[in-house]
Amino acid sequence: MKKLAELYSGKAKTVYTTDDANKLILHFRNDTSAFDGERVEQLDHKGMVNNKFNAFIMQKLEAAGVPTHFEELLSEEEALFKKLDMLPIECVVRNISAGSLCRRLGIEEGLDLDPPTFEFFLKNDALHDPMINDAHILTFRWATQDEIDRMKSLTYMVNDILKALFAEAGMLLVDYKLEFGRYQGELMLGDEFSPDGCRLWDTETRKKLDKDRFRQGLGGVIEAYEEVAQRLGVDLEPLQSTK
């Protein structure tokens, strides 16, 4: 697969076109950002860890019946993906209260949420990703009703799969965000799943093992990411061959 031109550069990834119009290459950079890009730092090895972590999770989800855009790892920091027509929507599930939910509703951090909460947000950094609902999505034609239903169904399916996976490794899946896109008429999981886009706590101590370590100035960000990966059995050793 030949990498061609840069298509888009986000806060932590750069997307490239390839000689296959239906495939893209994602480069996971070492950039780490918070507060809608207001704070950005470089963290050694972050791109590599997130690339391999994401590949591991995507393959687990695929094996369990969740369609994803992941194709294969290409190098330490790059992977091949299907080119999706992305929906401008984030799907967020919360199993334990944390982050913006606590600020918005005035509740304490760490409450078990039964049932888990589900929320839609509009992907728009300038507006700080405002919360939206089904009616907004339909009115502004960001997705169809069938796609709304499918996003909810797949997001809860992911929750069941990953809560169990992390629990086996001694971790709590506190919350996470997913993004979806269309590929040849099918809705499938896009973007990434890494400690950048979810909250993970140690089951016993509730030590934070995700990007909140960066947001809250706790330090040890990459060490936490590596710990999560190693607990799950993600292979962080150098790849034997690259493309």
SULKA-V827597 format. One record per pair of residues at least 12 apart in sequence whose ideal C-beta (glycine too) atoms are under 8 Angstrom apart, sorted by the first residue. I is the first residue (numbers start at 0). J is the second residue. D is the distance in whole Angstrom. If there is no record, write none. Layout:
i = <I,I>
j = <J,J>
d = <D,D>
This chain:
i = <0,0,0,0,0,0,0,0,1,1,2,2,2,2,3,3,3,3,4,6,10,10,10,10,11,11,11,11,11,11,11,11,11,12,12,12,12,12,13,13,13,14,17,20,21,21,21,22,22,22,22,22,23,23,23,23,24,24,24,24,24,25,25,25,25,25,26,26,26,27,27,27,27,27,27,27,27,27,27,28,28,28,29,29,29,29,29,29,30,31,31,31,31,31,33,33,33,34,35,35,35,36,40,42,42,42,43,44,44,45,45,45,46,46,47,47,47,48,48,48,48,48,48,49,49,49,49,49,50,50,50,50,50,51,51,51,51,51,51,52,52,52,52,52,52,52,52,53,53,53,53,53,54,54,54,54,55,55,55,55,55,56,56,56,57,57,57,59,59,59,60,60,60,60,60,63,63,64,65,65,65,65,65,66,66,66,66,66,67,67,67,68,68,68,68,68,68,68,68,68,72,73,73,74,74,74,75,75,75,80,81,81,82,83,83,83,83,83,83,84,84,84,85,85,85,85,85,86,86,86,86,86,86,86,86,87,87,87,87,88,88,88,88,88,88,88,88,88,88,88,89,89,89,89,89,89,89,89,90,90,90,90,90,90,90,90,90,90,91,91,91,91,91,91,91,91,92,92,92,92,92,92,92,92,92,92,93,93,93,93,93,93,94,94,94,94,94,94,94,94,94,95,95,95,95,95,95,95,95,95,96,96,96,96,97,97,97,97,97,98,98,98,100,100,109,115,115,117,117,117,118,119,119,119,119,119,120,121,121,122,133,146,146,149,149,150,150,150,153,153,153,153,154,157,157,157,158,161,161,164,165,165,166,168,168,168,168,169,169,169,169,170,170,170,170,170,170,170,171,171,171,171,171,172,172,172,173,173,173,173,173,174,174,175,175,175,175,176,176,177,177,178,193,194,194,194,194,194,194,195,195,196,197,198,199,207,208,208,208,208,209,209,209>
j = <17,18,19,22,24,73,79,242,17,18,15,16,17,24,15,16,17,18,16,23,30,32,36,39,27,28,30,31,32,45,46,49,195,25,26,27,28,191,25,26,28,26,79,82,81,82,182,70,79,80,81,82,79,80,81,82,73,77,78,79,80,50,77,78,80,191,46,76,77,45,46,47,49,50,53,76,77,78,191,45,46,76,41,42,43,44,45,46,45,45,195,210,213,220,210,213,214,214,124,127,128,124,213,213,220,221,221,221,225,220,221,224,75,76,75,76,235,193,221,224,225,228,235,191,193,194,195,224,72,75,76,77,78,72,75,228,233,234,235,192,193,194,224,227,228,231,233,69,78,191,192,193,69,71,72,78,228,231,232,233,234,161,192,193,69,188,192,160,161,164,157,160,161,188,192,156,160,156,153,156,157,160,188,153,185,186,187,188,187,188,189,80,81,82,83,180,182,187,188,189,238,241,242,238,241,242,237,238,241,189,182,187,182,179,180,181,182,187,189,180,181,182,178,179,180,189,190,141,142,146,150,178,179,180,181,121,122,123,141,119,120,121,122,131,136,141,142,150,178,179,119,120,121,122,128,176,177,178,117,118,119,150,151,154,176,177,178,179,117,118,119,120,174,175,176,177,115,116,117,154,155,157,158,174,175,177,112,115,116,118,173,174,111,112,115,158,162,171,172,173,174,109,110,111,112,171,173,174,198,200,108,109,110,112,109,173,174,198,211,174,198,211,116,174,205,155,158,151,154,155,130,131,132,133,135,136,176,135,141,178,147,179,186,179,186,177,179,186,177,179,186,188,177,175,177,188,172,175,192,231,199,231,202,227,230,231,232,201,202,203,230,199,200,201,202,208,227,230,199,200,201,202,205,197,198,199,197,198,199,200,209,197,198,192,196,197,198,196,197,190,192,190,224,208,209,210,223,224,227,209,210,210,209,211,227,223,223,224,226,227,223,224,227>
d = <5,7,7,7,7,7,6,7,6,4,5,8,6,5,6,5,6,6,5,7,6,4,5,7,7,6,5,7,7,8,8,7,6,5,6,6,6,7,7,4,6,8,8,7,6,5,8,7,6,7,6,6,8,5,8,5,7,6,7,6,7,8,7,6,6,8,7,6,5,8,4,7,5,4,7,5,7,8,8,8,5,7,5,6,6,7,5,5,8,6,8,7,6,7,7,6,5,7,5,6,8,6,8,8,6,5,7,6,8,8,6,7,8,4,5,6,7,8,7,5,6,6,7,7,4,7,6,7,7,7,5,7,6,7,8,7,6,7,6,8,5,7,7,7,5,8,6,7,7,4,6,5,6,8,5,6,8,7,8,5,8,7,4,8,4,7,7,7,8,6,6,6,8,7,8,8,5,7,6,6,6,7,6,8,6,8,4,7,6,4,8,5,4,8,5,7,7,6,7,5,7,7,5,7,4,7,7,6,7,8,5,7,7,8,3,6,5,7,5,5,4,7,6,8,4,6,8,6,5,7,8,7,6,6,8,6,5,7,6,6,7,7,7,7,7,6,6,7,7,7,7,4,8,6,7,5,7,6,7,8,6,5,7,4,7,5,7,7,7,5,8,6,6,7,5,8,5,7,6,6,7,8,5,6,6,8,6,6,5,8,7,4,7,6,5,7,7,7,6,6,6,6,7,6,6,6,4,7,8,8,6,6,4,6,7,5,6,6,8,7,7,8,7,8,7,8,6,6,7,7,6,5,6,7,8,7,8,8,8,7,6,8,6,8,5,8,5,7,8,7,8,7,5,8,6,7,7,8,8,7,6,8,7,8,4,5,8,6,5,7,6,5,7,6,6,7,7,7,7,5,8,6,7,7,8,6,7,4,7,6,8,7,5,7,6,3,7,5,7,7,7,4,8,7,4,6,7,5,6,8,5,8,6,6,6,7,4,8,6,5,7,8,8>
